[in-house]
Amino acid sequence: MLVSSATLALSLSFPLSMSLGCRPENTVAAGEARLEVQDSVAFNEVVTGTRATLELPIESRGVGDLVLVSASLTSDSDSFLSLGPLPTEPLERGQIGVLEISYTPTEVRVGSGTLILESNDPDLPSVEIPITTSAISPELDLSPQTLWFGDVATGETQELEISLSARGQGTLRVSDISASHDDFEWSLPQDAELPLDLEPGSGVTLTVTFSPSSTEALDERLVIQSNAAEDPTQSVRLLANTGTEEGPPTAEILAPEWGTYFMGTDTVTLRGLAVDLGDAPSDLLVAWYANDALLGTVTPDESGEVLLNTTLPVADQVRLSLRVIDSQGQSDEDSVDLGVFQAGEPTLWRLSGGESTFDFIVADDDVRITLDGAVLLDDDDNAKSSHPPLEFQAKPGATLRVLATDENYCEKALSPMVLHWGTAVSWELSEAVCNSSCPEDACYDGSYSGPWPNTFVDESHTLPTP
């Protein structure tokens, strides 16, 4: 899928008037060409599976015509970055040529590259422009998938709610919400508006109001557009004045929450709702499944609650599903992903730069993270960098070491280190570090003046027993 760069959060970290490199302080000689170009390029939060394209302006500032000879890329992943054609005609003084740069990520990552431009500029015949990239894969969960408003007379209203939750990696942006019929209106909480940005693990409640203009039966859709990697266009079915025999059931898992981890020996309480306005609870067929294998059937109580105490199969990812079928054969299903591990065996952990399991690790300058001496992350580029959370398997008792060094003037910084076991259990290993000798930096306090280089974090942590 092609995505226009105008719709993406792509940032250029420089003004157009800034030239690249250290140009000699001399007067441009008669007939000399001079190239003016931005000094860096950044693709920020591009969704995997999409293509982002930006235009790099190249200006002729000299007396003579500027001839662009060649453009090439070096990258830590060449397949993600590509170039359009260079302008073929010489650029007269004041003219601006454009070079397209495209980024098409297929996986969540932070990357870098260099654009090399060659021209007939005698002072800077070859210039290097650094490129930074970050790719995300956000997802949107909607619950429930169907709203049944029942029979509502003209002049009356009925309100129902939908939960919008962000999953995956990176910021989820909900860009548009629309109903396919004017009798349905939607609203967000007072402190929210479109476009709506949600960090992983957060969510909002969307209220849908039905105000019928007639008694006709309606089967409509509420369409939600977002930057979700798997399904950017999702919808909720809206049923009203259809008669109780046509109302579909609703299944919703209340516990455990998405991303929770368990040991295979744990007895887990599964709790959900199975509701149908046309059938009594005893008329519904309700069952729990794990990776499509039946765990057990349940009869809802009068409130629609369904409970099952059970153990879960051991697997890094278990898809837990609650399915309900009514007397008309209509059905609904809700699912969450869990992790279940064998006692005494390695389990799955994530080390992130914040409270969320999706927070990137930010270091200035360098950071090295090891597990029992094996390298998990080795950032030695002497520059401020962002890294996706580290996912690894280990037994409790393993040693995690974080070593951060400050190589360059003028800021030393490291995001907080938080260890996660699933989404429900976490340990804060250290607080954020931010100190700067430069007044323009947010963490400047006047107390830091080197030395450079130095080690400002060297911590070892023993993995706990979950």
C-alpha positions in Angstrom: 0.0 0.0 0.0 1.3 3.4 -0.9 1.1 6.2 1.6 1.6 9.8 0.8 4.4 11.5 2.8 2.0 14.3 3.6 -0.1 11.9 5.7 2.9 10.6 7.8 4.7 12.1 10.7 7.9 12.6 8.8 10.2 15.2 10.2 13.0 17.2 8.6 15.4 18.2 11.4 16.7 21.2 9.6 15.8 24.5 7.8 16.0 24.7 4.1 18.6 27.4 4.3 21.1 25.3 6.1 24.0 24.0 4.1 25.8 20.7 4.6 29.3 20.3 5.7 32.1 22.8 6.5 32.3 25.0 3.4 35.4 27.1 3.2 34.8 30.8 4.1 35.7 32.3 0.8 33.9 34.1 -1.9 32.3 32.1 -4.7 34.5 32.6 -7.8 33.1 33.6 -11.1 31.5 30.6 -12.8 31.6 28.3 -9.7 28.7 26.2 -8.8 27.5 25.9 -5.2 25.2 23.3 -3.7 22.8 24.0 -0.8 21.1 21.0 0.8 19.6 20.0 4.2 21.9 18.3 6.6 19.8 15.3 7.7 16.6 13.4 6.9 14.3 11.6 9.3 11.5 9.1 8.7 9.6 8.9 12.0 7.0 6.2 12.9 6.3 4.8 9.4 3.9 1.9 9.6 5.3 -1.5 8.4 4.0 -2.5 5.0 3.6 1.1 3.8 5.8 3.3 1.7 6.7 6.8 2.8 8.2 9.3 0.3 9.7 12.7 1.0 11.2 15.2 -1.4 14.7 16.5 -0.6 15.2 20.0 -2.1 18.6 20.7 -3.7 19.3 24.4 -4.4 21.8 26.0 -6.7 23.4 29.0 -4.9 26.6 29.6 -6.9 27.3 31.8 -10.0 27.7 28.8 -12.3 25.2 26.1 -13.1 25.0 23.3 -10.6 25.3 19.8 -12.2 24.2 16.8 -10.0 26.5 13.9 -10.9 25.2 11.0 -8.8 23.2 10.0 -5.7 23.7 6.8 -3.8 22.7 5.2 -0.5 24.5 3.3 2.2 22.3 1.8 4.8 22.1 -0.8 7.6 19.2 -2.2 5.6 19.3 -1.1 2.0 16.1 -2.8 1.0 14.1 -0.3 3.1 15.5 2.9 1.5 15.3 3.8 -2.2 16.0 6.9 -4.4 14.2 8.5 -7.2 16.0 9.9 -10.3 18.3 12.9 -10.0 17.4 16.1 -11.9 19.2 15.7 -15.2 19.4 19.3 -16.3 21.9 21.8 -14.8 20.4 24.0 -12.1 20.8 27.8 -12.6 21.4 30.1 -9.6 18.3 30.1 -7.4 16.8 27.0 -9.0 15.8 24.0 -6.8 15.9 20.4 -7.9 14.1 17.6 -6.0 15.3 14.1 -5.1 12.7 11.7 -3.8 13.7 9.3 -1.0 11.4 6.4 -0.1 11.3 4.2 3.0 9.3 1.0 2.9 9.8 -1.0 6.2 8.7 -4.6 6.6 9.5 -5.0 10.3 9.5 -2.9 13.5 13.0 -1.4 13.8 15.1 1.8 14.1 17.6 2.2 11.4 20.0 4.6 9.7 21.6 5.3 6.4 23.6 7.8 4.4 22.7 9.7 1.2 25.8 10.5 -0.8 25.4 13.4 -3.3 28.1 14.2 -5.9 28.1 17.4 -7.9 30.3 19.9 -9.6 30.5 22.1 -6.5 34.3 22.6 -6.2 34.3 23.0 -2.4 32.0 20.1 -1.7 32.1 17.7 -4.6 30.7 14.9 -2.4 28.4 15.4 0.6 27.0 12.9 3.0 23.5 13.3 4.5 22.6 11.1 7.4 19.1 9.4 7.3 17.4 8.0 10.4 14.3 5.8 10.2 11.8 4.2 12.6 9.1 1.7 11.8 6.1 0.9 13.9 3.3 -1.7 13.8 0.3 -0.4 15.7 -3.0 -2.3 16.0 -6.5 -1.4 17.0 -8.9 -3.5 19.1 -12.6 -2.9 19.0 -15.0 -4.3 21.5 -17.8 -5.3 20.9 -17.9 -5.8 17.2 -21.7 -5.5 17.1 -24.0 -3.0 18.7 -27.7 -4.0 19.0 -29.9 -1.0 19.9 -33.2 -3.0 20.1 -36.5 -1.3 19.2 -36.3 2.4 19.7 -39.3 4.7 18.9 -39.0 7.9 17.0 -38.3 10.8 19.3 -36.3 8.5 21.7 -32.6 7.8 21.9 -30.4 4.9 22.9 -26.7 5.0 23.7 -24.2 2.2 23.6 -20.4 2.2 24.0 -17.4 0.7 22.1 -14.0 0.3 23.6 -11.1 1.4 21.3 -7.7 0.0 22.5 -4.2 0.4 21.1 -2.0 -2.7 20.7 1.2 -3.5 18.8 4.2 -1.2 18.6 4.2 2.5 18.1 1.5 5.2 18.3 -1.9 4.2 17.0 -3.6 7.1 15.2 -7.4 7.0 14.6 -7.9 9.5 11.8 -11.6 9.2 10.9 -14.8 7.7 12.3 -18.1 7.7 10.2 -21.5 6.1 10.5 -23.2 4.8 7.3 -26.6 6.2 8.4 -27.6 9.6 9.8 -29.6 8.1 12.6 -26.4 7.1 14.3 -24.0 9.6 15.8 -20.7 9.0 17.6 -18.8 11.0 20.3 -15.5 10.8 22.0 -14.8 11.8 25.6 -14.5 15.6 26.1 -10.7 15.6 26.3 -10.3 13.6 23.0 -10.7 14.6 19.4 -9.6 13.4 15.9 -7.0 12.6 14.9 -6.7 10.6 18.1 -3.3 9.3 19.1 -3.2 6.3 21.5 -0.1 4.7 23.0 0.1 0.9 23.3 -2.0 -0.4 26.2 -4.2 2.7 26.3 -7.7 3.2 25.0 -10.9 5.4 25.0 -14.6 4.7 25.1 -16.6 5.7 22.0 -20.3 6.5 22.6 -22.7 5.7 19.7 -26.2 7.3 19.9 -29.2 6.0 18.0 -32.0 8.6 17.3 -34.4 7.0 14.8 -36.1 9.1 12.2 -38.5 6.2 11.4 -39.3 2.7 12.6 -37.5 1.0 9.7 -35.0 -1.8 10.5 -31.4 -0.7 10.2 -28.3 -2.8 9.6 -25.5 -0.3 9.3 -21.8 0.2 10.0 -19.6 2.5 12.0 -16.3 2.7 10.1 -13.0 3.5 11.9 -9.9 4.5 9.9 -6.5 4.3 11.6 -2.8 3.5 10.9 -3.2 -0.1 12.1 -0.7 -2.2 10.3 -2.9 -5.3 9.8 -6.3 -3.7 9.2 -6.4 0.1 8.8 -10.2 0.1 8.1 -12.3 -1.6 10.7 -16.1 -1.4 11.4 -18.6 -2.2 14.1 -22.1 -3.5 13.0 -25.0 -1.3 14.1 -28.4 -3.0 14.4 -31.6 -1.3 15.4 -35.4 -1.9 15.1 -34.6 -5.4 13.8 -36.7 -7.4 16.3 -35.2 -9.4 19.1 -35.1 -12.6 17.1 -32.5 -10.9 14.8 -30.3 -9.4 17.4 -26.9 -11.2 17.5 -25.2 -12.2 20.7 -22.2 -10.5 22.2 -19.1 -12.2 23.6 -16.5 -10.3 25.6 -13.5 -11.5 27.6 -13.2 -9.6 30.9 -10.2 -11.5 32.3 -7.4 -12.2 31.8 -6.3 -9.2 29.9 -4.4 -9.2 26.6 -0.7 -10.0 27.0 -0.8 -11.6 30.5 1.7 -14.4 31.2 1.1 -17.5 33.3 2.9 -20.6 34.3 1.5 -23.9 32.9 0.8 -25.1 36.4 -1.4 -22.0 37.3 -5.1 -22.4 37.6 -6.5 -19.5 35.7 -9.9 -17.9 36.2 -11.5 -17.1 32.8 -14.2 -14.4 33.1 -16.4 -13.1 30.3 -19.8 -11.9 29.2 -22.2 -13.7 26.9 -25.3 -11.7 26.3 -28.3 -12.0 23.8 -31.4 -9.8 24.1 -33.5 -12.4 22.2 -32.5 -15.5 24.2 -32.4 -16.4 27.8 -28.9 -17.2 29.2 -29.7 -20.9 29.3 -30.5 -20.9 25.6 -27.0 -19.8 24.6 -24.1 -22.1 23.7 -21.0 -20.7 25.3 -17.5 -22.2 25.2 -13.9 -21.2 26.0 -11.1 -22.2 23.6 -7.3 -22.1 23.7 -5.6 -22.2 20.3 -8.9 -23.6 18.9 -8.9 -26.5 21.4 -12.0 -26.7 23.7 -11.3 -25.8 27.3 -14.9 -26.1 28.5 -18.5 -25.0 28.0 -20.3 -22.6 30.4 -23.9 -21.5 31.0 -24.2 -17.7 31.7 -25.8 -16.5 34.9 -28.6 -14.0 34.8 -26.2 -11.1 34.2 -24.5 -12.9 31.3 -21.3 -13.6 33.2 -19.4 -16.8 32.4 -16.7 -18.2 34.6 -14.3 -21.1 34.0 -11.4 -22.2 36.2 -8.8 -24.1 34.1 -5.2 -24.6 33.2 -3.9 -23.4 29.9 -1.6 -25.1 27.3 2.1 -24.2 27.4 3.1 -22.0 24.5 4.8 -18.6 23.9 1.5 -17.4 22.4 -1.9 -18.8 23.4 -5.0 -17.4 21.6 -7.8 -17.5 24.2 -11.3 -17.2 22.7 -14.8 -16.9 24.1 -17.5 -18.0 21.6 -21.3 -17.7 21.9 -24.1 -19.0 19.6 -27.8 -18.1 20.0 -30.9 -20.1 19.1 -31.0 -18.5 15.7 -27.5 -19.7 14.9 -26.0 -16.2 15.1 -22.6 -16.0 16.8 -19.9 -13.8 18.2 -16.4 -14.3 19.4 -13.8 -12.3 21.4 -10.1 -13.3 21.7 -6.9 -12.2 23.6 -3.3 -13.4 23.3 -1.5 -14.8 26.4 1.8 -16.4 27.2 2.0 -19.7 29.1 5.3 -21.2 30.2 6.6 -24.4 31.7 7.9 -24.1 35.3 11.7 -24.3 35.4 12.1 -23.5 31.7 13.1 -20.1 30.2 10.2 -17.6 29.9 9.8 -14.6 27.6 10.8 -11.2 28.9 10.9 -7.7 27.5 13.1 -4.8 28.5 11.7 -1.4 27.6 12.5 2.2 28.1 9.3 3.0 30.1 6.1 1.7 31.7 4.7 0.3 28.5 6.1 -2.9 27.0 6.4 -0.9 23.8 8.5 2.1 25.0 11.7 2.5 23.0 15.1 2.6 24.7 16.7 6.0 24.1 20.5 6.5 24.8 22.9 9.3 24.3 25.5 8.4 23.5 26.0 4.7 23.7 24.5 1.7 25.6 25.4 -2.0 25.8 23.0 -4.5 27.4 24.0 -8.1 28.1 22.3 -11.2 29.6 24.8 -13.4 31.4 27.5 -11.9 29.2 25.6 -12.4 25.9 25.0 -9.2 24.0 21.4 -8.2 23.6 22.1 -4.6 22.4 25.3 -2.9 21.4 24.9 0.7 20.5 28.3 2.3 19.8 27.5 4.9 17.1 28.5 7.8 19.4 25.1 9.4 18.7 21.7 9.7 20.3 19.7 6.6 19.3 16.4 4.9 19.9 15.9 1.1 20.0 12.8 -1.0 20.1 12.2 -3.0 23.4 14.4 -6.0 23.8 12.7 -9.4 23.8 14.5 -12.4 25.1 14.1 -15.8 26.8 15.7 -16.5 30.2 15.3 -18.2 33.5 14.9 -16.4 36.8 18.4 -15.7 38.3 20.0 -14.7 35.0 22.0 -11.4 35.2 21.0 -8.4 33.1 23.7 -5.7 32.8 23.2 -2.2 31.5 26.3 -0.1 30.6 25.8 3.5 29.3 28.7 5.7 28.2 28.8 9.4 27.4 31.2 10.0 24.4 30.3 13.4 23.1 29.5 16.9 24.2 27.0 17.8 25.5 24.2 15.5 26.8 24.2 12.2 28.7 20.8 10.5 28.7 19.3 7.0 29.1 15.6 6.2 29.4 14.3 4.3 32.4 14.9 0.5 32.3 11.7 -1.5 33.0 11.6 -5.3 32.9 8.3 -6.8 31.8 6.9 -10.3 32.3 3.8 -10.1 30.1 1.7 -6.9 30.3 0.5 -7.3 33.9 3.9 -7.8 35.8 6.8 -5.4 35.6 9.9 -4.3 37.6 11.4 -0.8 37.4 15.2 -1.5 37.3 16.4 2.2 37.1 15.2 5.7 36.7 15.8 7.8 33.7 19.1 9.7 33.4 19.2 13.1 31.7 21.9 15.7 32.3 23.4 18.2 30.0 26.0 20.9 29.8 24.1 22.7 27.0 21.5 25.3 28.0 19.3 24.5 25.0 18.7 20.9 26.2 15.7 20.1 28.3 17.8 18.4 31.0 20.3 21.3 31.4 21.0 22.1 35.1 24.4 23.7 34.8 26.1 21.0 36.9 27.4 18.7 34.1 30.6 19.7 32.4 32.1 16.4 31.4 34.4 14.5 31.4 34.0 13.0 28.0 34.0 10.1 27.6 32.7 8.6 30.8 30.5 5.7 32.1 27.4 7.1 33.8 25.4 3.9 34.2 26.8 0.5 35.0 24.1 -1.7 36.7 23.5 -5.4 37.0 20.1 -6.9 37.8 19.1 -10.4 38.6 15.9 -11.6 36.9 13.2 -12.2 39.5 10.9 -15.2 39.9 7.6 -14.2 38.3 
